[in-house]
Amino acid sequence: MIEGIPLPDTENPIDAAFWEGTRAGEVRIQQCGGCERLRFPARPVCPHCHSFEQRWKKMSGKGTIWSYTIPHPPLLPAFNEIAPYNVIIVELEEDPTIRLVGNLVASAGGAINEIDPTNIEIGTPVRAVFQKASEDVTMVRWEKV
Ligand SMILES: [Zn+2]
């Protein structure tokens, strides 16, 4: 757990189901009830068919590193202390146009600065792991398969 980081509002009705999913150890992505396309981040109206109908679908938690970066200071104070660390973008197995930003860790409880950045490669298969950041917020992180 990283102390002092800004955390999301998990009670926002637009994406509360995403955070309910992470607390349950699942990646859930919003799916249109009209055209059935997945969309992320969540929003009230489908950008493809303009339907207001929607549901949440459990994903496999598998994906591939699409891109990554290594942030260095100046950063928010809580992140200054642990930099450099990695930030990866993962495209999901179910739909590569759905991409989540997260961190690559060595294991579910691992730190986001424990992976040597020279060992991160685009195209690497990863799976979701879950780290509790507060009583309400569980973060999705990723480990190599
Ligand atoms: Zn749609």
py3Dmol code that shows the C-alpha trace and the ligand (Angstrom):
import py3Dmol

protein = """\
ATOM      1  CA  MET A   1       0.000   0.000   0.000  1.00  0.00           C
ATOM      2  CA  ILE A   2       1.198   3.506  -0.839  1.00  0.00           C
ATOM      3  CA  GLU A   3       0.357   6.108   1.792  1.00  0.00           C
ATOM      4  CA  GLY A   4      -1.052   9.487   0.766  1.00  0.00           C
ATOM      5  CA  ILE A   5      -2.052   8.764  -2.835  1.00  0.00           C
ATOM      6  CA  PRO A   6      -5.211  10.299  -4.311  1.00  0.00           C
ATOM      7  CA  LEU A   7      -7.946   7.647  -4.488  1.00  0.00           C
ATOM      8  CA  PRO A   8     -11.003   7.450  -6.770  1.00  0.00           C
ATOM      9  CA  ASP A   9     -14.599   8.042  -5.698  1.00  0.00           C
ATOM     10  CA  THR A  10     -15.936   4.495  -5.618  1.00  0.00           C
ATOM     11  CA  GLU A  11     -19.545   5.625  -5.077  1.00  0.00           C
ATOM     12  CA  ASN A  12     -19.906   7.462  -8.394  1.00  0.00           C
ATOM     13  CA  PRO A  13     -22.858   5.653 -10.046  1.00  0.00           C
ATOM     14  CA  ILE A  14     -21.112   5.731 -13.437  1.00  0.00           C
ATOM     15  CA  ASP A  15     -18.311   3.387 -12.423  1.00  0.00           C
ATOM     16  CA  ALA A  16     -19.154   2.093  -8.932  1.00  0.00           C
ATOM     17  CA  ALA A  17     -19.588  -1.390 -10.443  1.00  0.00           C
ATOM     18  CA  PHE A  18     -15.959  -1.338 -11.594  1.00  0.00           C
ATOM     19  CA  TRP A  19     -14.801  -0.764  -7.988  1.00  0.00           C
ATOM     20  CA  GLU A  20     -17.256  -3.371  -6.649  1.00  0.00           C
ATOM     21  CA  GLY A  21     -15.556  -5.745  -9.080  1.00  0.00           C
ATOM     22  CA  THR A  22     -12.038  -4.976  -7.933  1.00  0.00           C
ATOM     23  CA  ARG A  23     -13.080  -5.468  -4.301  1.00  0.00           C
ATOM     24  CA  ALA A  24     -14.353  -8.909  -5.368  1.00  0.00           C
ATOM     25  CA  GLY A  25     -11.109  -9.692  -7.207  1.00  0.00           C
ATOM     26  CA  GLU A  26     -12.592  -9.221 -10.677  1.00  0.00           C
ATOM     27  CA  VAL A  27     -12.048  -6.896 -13.624  1.00  0.00           C
ATOM     28  CA  ARG A  28     -15.538  -5.818 -14.711  1.00  0.00           C
ATOM     29  CA  ILE A  29     -16.002  -3.726 -17.831  1.00  0.00           C
ATOM     30  CA  GLN A  30     -19.126  -1.890 -18.906  1.00  0.00           C
ATOM     31  CA  GLN A  31     -20.916  -3.439 -21.880  1.00  0.00           C
ATOM     32  CA  CYS A  32     -23.515  -1.768 -24.069  1.00  0.00           C
ATOM     33  CA  GLY A  33     -26.972  -3.339 -23.811  1.00  0.00           C
ATOM     34  CA  GLY A  34     -27.667  -2.322 -27.416  1.00  0.00           C
ATOM     35  CA  CYS A  35     -24.658  -3.237 -29.575  1.00  0.00           C
ATOM     36  CA  GLU A  36     -22.888  -5.275 -26.811  1.00  0.00           C
ATOM     37  CA  ARG A  37     -19.543  -3.518 -27.345  1.00  0.00           C
ATOM     38  CA  LEU A  38     -17.328  -3.065 -24.313  1.00  0.00           C
ATOM     39  CA  ARG A  39     -16.371   0.438 -23.233  1.00  0.00           C
ATOM     40  CA  PHE A  40     -13.860   1.866 -20.786  1.00  0.00           C
ATOM     41  CA  PRO A  41     -13.849   4.185 -18.994  1.00  0.00           C
ATOM     42  CA  ALA A  42     -17.505   3.783 -18.097  1.00  0.00           C
ATOM     43  CA  ARG A  43     -19.997   6.350 -19.357  1.00  0.00           C
ATOM     44  CA  PRO A  44     -23.777   6.646 -19.440  1.00  0.00           C
ATOM     45  CA  VAL A  45     -24.230   6.481 -23.233  1.00  0.00           C
ATOM     46  CA  CYS A  46     -22.683   4.119 -25.797  1.00  0.00           C
ATOM     47  CA  PRO A  47     -20.383   6.088 -28.150  1.00  0.00           C
ATOM     48  CA  HIS A  48     -21.128   3.602 -30.944  1.00  0.00           C
ATOM     49  CA  CYS A  49     -24.933   3.151 -30.971  1.00  0.00           C
ATOM     50  CA  HIS A  50     -26.007   5.830 -28.435  1.00  0.00           C
ATOM     51  CA  SER A  51     -27.915   3.337 -26.292  1.00  0.00           C
ATOM     52  CA  PHE A  52     -28.421   4.101 -22.595  1.00  0.00           C
ATOM     53  CA  GLU A  53     -28.733   0.370 -21.854  1.00  0.00           C
ATOM     54  CA  GLN A  54     -25.692  -1.090 -20.170  1.00  0.00           C
ATOM     55  CA  ARG A  55     -24.473  -3.911 -17.966  1.00  0.00           C
ATOM     56  CA  TRP A  56     -21.198  -4.994 -16.417  1.00  0.00           C
ATOM     57  CA  LYS A  57     -19.273  -7.983 -17.693  1.00  0.00           C
ATOM     58  CA  LYS A  58     -16.615  -9.941 -15.858  1.00  0.00           C
ATOM     59  CA  MET A  59     -13.361 -10.141 -17.814  1.00  0.00           C
ATOM     60  CA  SER A  60     -10.813 -12.946 -17.685  1.00  0.00           C
ATOM     61  CA  GLY A  61      -8.253 -10.627 -16.085  1.00  0.00           C
ATOM     62  CA  LYS A  62      -5.810 -11.505 -18.847  1.00  0.00           C
ATOM     63  CA  GLY A  63      -4.157  -9.008 -21.124  1.00  0.00           C
ATOM     64  CA  THR A  64      -0.998  -7.837 -22.821  1.00  0.00           C
ATOM     65  CA  ILE A  65       1.295  -4.889 -22.136  1.00  0.00           C
ATOM     66  CA  TRP A  66       0.428  -2.374 -24.852  1.00  0.00           C
ATOM     67  CA  SER A  67       2.808   0.361 -23.649  1.00  0.00           C
ATOM     68  CA  TYR A  68       4.595   1.546 -20.522  1.00  0.00           C
ATOM     69  CA  THR A  69       6.519   4.434 -18.999  1.00  0.00           C
ATOM     70  CA  ILE A  70       8.807   5.010 -16.046  1.00  0.00           C
ATOM     71  CA  PRO A  71       7.835   8.191 -14.146  1.00  0.00           C
ATOM     72  CA  HIS A  72      10.555  10.234 -12.456  1.00  0.00           C
ATOM     73  CA  PRO A  73      10.201  13.269 -10.119  1.00  0.00           C
ATOM     74  CA  PRO A  74       8.754  15.799  -9.898  1.00  0.00           C
ATOM     75  CA  LEU A  75       5.616  13.798  -9.024  1.00  0.00           C
ATOM     76  CA  LEU A  76       2.950  13.945  -6.325  1.00  0.00           C
ATOM     77  CA  PRO A  77       4.723  13.677  -2.948  1.00  0.00           C
ATOM     78  CA  ALA A  78       3.593  10.090  -2.281  1.00  0.00           C
ATOM     79  CA  PHE A  79       4.983   9.011  -5.643  1.00  0.00           C
ATOM     80  CA  ASN A  80       8.222  11.051  -5.361  1.00  0.00           C
ATOM     81  CA  GLU A  81       9.337   8.771  -2.557  1.00  0.00           C
ATOM     82  CA  ILE A  82       8.973   5.532  -4.553  1.00  0.00           C
ATOM     83  CA  ALA A  83      10.081   6.744  -8.005  1.00  0.00           C
ATOM     84  CA  PRO A  84      11.211   5.470 -10.363  1.00  0.00           C
ATOM     85  CA  TYR A  85       8.369   2.990 -10.745  1.00  0.00           C
ATOM     86  CA  ASN A  86       6.464   1.632 -13.735  1.00  0.00           C
ATOM     87  CA  VAL A  87       3.119   2.526 -15.264  1.00  0.00           C
ATOM     88  CA  ILE A  88       1.837   0.100 -17.873  1.00  0.00           C
ATOM     89  CA  ILE A  89      -1.104   0.153 -20.251  1.00  0.00           C
ATOM     90  CA  VAL A  90      -2.750  -3.256 -20.638  1.00  0.00           C
ATOM     91  CA  GLU A  91      -4.996  -4.230 -23.518  1.00  0.00           C
ATOM     92  CA  LEU A  92      -7.553  -6.804 -22.440  1.00  0.00           C
ATOM     93  CA  GLU A  93      -7.756 -10.265 -23.953  1.00  0.00           C
ATOM     94  CA  GLU A  94     -11.495  -9.861 -24.655  1.00  0.00           C
ATOM     95  CA  ASP A  95     -11.062  -6.628 -26.624  1.00  0.00           C
ATOM     96  CA  PRO A  96      -7.655  -5.067 -27.343  1.00  0.00           C
ATOM     97  CA  THR A  97      -9.267  -1.645 -27.749  1.00  0.00           C
ATOM     98  CA  ILE A  98     -10.095  -1.745 -24.017  1.00  0.00           C
ATOM     99  CA  ARG A  99      -6.951  -0.551 -22.243  1.00  0.00           C
ATOM    100  CA  LEU A 100      -6.400  -0.122 -18.519  1.00  0.00           C
ATOM    101  CA  VAL A 101      -3.605   1.879 -16.906  1.00  0.00           C
ATOM    102  CA  GLY A 102      -1.885   0.182 -13.987  1.00  0.00           C
ATOM    103  CA  ASN A 103       1.397  -1.040 -12.611  1.00  0.00           C
ATOM    104  CA  LEU A 104       3.400  -4.194 -13.170  1.00  0.00           C
ATOM    105  CA  VAL A 105       4.238  -5.972  -9.906  1.00  0.00           C
ATOM    106  CA  ALA A 106       6.125  -9.161  -9.156  1.00  0.00           C
ATOM    107  CA  SER A 107       3.229 -10.576  -7.115  1.00  0.00           C
ATOM    108  CA  ALA A 108      -0.199  -9.570  -5.810  1.00  0.00           C
ATOM    109  CA  GLY A 109       1.205  -7.741  -2.778  1.00  0.00           C
ATOM    110  CA  GLY A 110       4.255  -6.405  -4.571  1.00  0.00           C
ATOM    111  CA  ALA A 111       5.467  -2.799  -4.774  1.00  0.00           C
ATOM    112  CA  ILE A 112       5.122  -0.830  -8.001  1.00  0.00           C
ATOM    113  CA  ASN A 113       8.846  -0.030  -8.000  1.00  0.00           C
ATOM    114  CA  GLU A 114      10.144  -3.578  -7.547  1.00  0.00           C
ATOM    115  CA  ILE A 115      10.296  -4.499 -11.255  1.00  0.00           C
ATOM    116  CA  ASP A 116      13.485  -3.538 -13.086  1.00  0.00           C
ATOM    117  CA  PRO A 117      12.207  -1.306 -15.938  1.00  0.00           C
ATOM    118  CA  THR A 118      14.648  -2.960 -18.338  1.00  0.00           C
ATOM    119  CA  ASN A 119      12.625  -6.170 -17.836  1.00  0.00           C
ATOM    120  CA  ILE A 120       9.359  -4.649 -19.108  1.00  0.00           C
ATOM    121  CA  GLU A 121       8.497  -5.414 -22.715  1.00  0.00           C
ATOM    122  CA  ILE A 122       5.557  -4.411 -24.872  1.00  0.00           C
ATOM    123  CA  GLY A 123       3.565  -7.515 -25.808  1.00  0.00           C
ATOM    124  CA  THR A 124       4.198  -9.364 -22.538  1.00  0.00           C
ATOM    125  CA  PRO A 125       1.164 -11.369 -21.338  1.00  0.00           C
ATOM    126  CA  VAL A 126      -0.087 -10.289 -17.910  1.00  0.00           C
ATOM    127  CA  ARG A 127      -2.942 -11.076 -15.547  1.00  0.00           C
ATOM    128  CA  ALA A 128      -4.743  -8.883 -13.061  1.00  0.00           C
ATOM    129  CA  VAL A 129      -3.950  -8.981  -9.362  1.00  0.00           C
ATOM    130  CA  PHE A 130      -5.677  -6.888  -6.731  1.00  0.00           C
ATOM    131  CA  GLN A 131      -4.239  -4.681  -3.991  1.00  0.00           C
ATOM    132  CA  LYS A 132      -6.325  -3.020  -1.326  1.00  0.00           C
ATOM    133  CA  ALA A 133      -5.464   0.689  -1.143  1.00  0.00           C
ATOM    134  CA  SER A 134      -8.123   1.697   1.417  1.00  0.00           C
ATOM    135  CA  GLU A 135     -11.344   0.357   2.921  1.00  0.00           C
ATOM    136  CA  ASP A 136     -13.220   1.165  -0.318  1.00  0.00           C
ATOM    137  CA  VAL A 137     -10.556   1.086  -3.002  1.00  0.00           C
ATOM    138  CA  THR A 138      -8.899  -2.024  -4.378  1.00  0.00           C
ATOM    139  CA  MET A 139      -6.467  -1.302  -7.211  1.00  0.00           C
ATOM    140  CA  VAL A 140      -5.967  -3.493 -10.256  1.00  0.00           C
ATOM    141  CA  ARG A 141      -2.308  -4.258 -10.763  1.00  0.00           C
ATOM    142  CA  TRP A 142      -0.695  -6.720 -13.176  1.00  0.00           C
ATOM    143  CA  GLU A 143       1.797  -9.543 -12.975  1.00  0.00           C
ATOM    144  CA  LYS A 144       3.515 -11.429 -15.764  1.00  0.00           C
ATOM    145  CA  VAL A 145       1.845 -14.718 -16.667  1.00  0.00           C
TER     146      VAL A 145
END
"""
ligand_1 = """\
1
ZN
Zn -23.818 0.350 -28.158
"""
view = py3Dmol.view(width=600, height=400)
view.addModel(protein, "pdb")
view.setStyle({"model": 0}, {"cartoon": {"style": "trace"}})
view.addModel(ligand_1, "xyz")
view.setStyle({"model": 1}, {"stick": {}})
view.zoomTo()
view.show()
